[in-house]
């Protein structure tokens, strides 16, 4: 796995493409599926030296199907749980709510976890009780969590500028998308916080 890290993403942005075009029919909004849902990430690495620039370029060129970032920011999401019939092992998946609305199921973005007492500790920061079942209320994940995002470089260019003395400015756009899972036994165990406390 090639993980793009060692950076503070102070200029990290993302654009959500829901894949759905809303159409008003008889005063009701109807969702028409038009494209595959995805997130386009824009990463500005700022001013970096040549070695780091070359390392990022090599990662994007040599690991096109295995490139990740970890980010505390991102779209609103669900965490789904599946009990694999083979060995009764739990599996967890990250799915953005617009992906869930589009596919009506979870997508193939697996999350790692370890057993920590009576909990599963997902990606080192999200606690889900091992005994959590479908009828239980999902855990509300209130704080920003660092989660892996698998990215694809689908642009035809890299935006690189030589600034001075082997220092470069470097920015890139990457795409995050995933296919729906074929399983029917997934259920929501976690959801990122939705608070209406500050609504006016």
Secondary structure by P-SEA (a helix, b strand, c coil): ccccccccccbbbbbbbccbbbbbcccbbbbbbcbbbbbbbbbccccccaaaaaaaaaaaaccccbbbbbbcccccbbbbbbbccccbbbbbbbbcaaaaaaccccccbbbbbbbccccccccccbbbbccccccccccccccccbbbbbbbccccccccccccccbbbbbbbbbbbbbbbccccccccccccccccccc
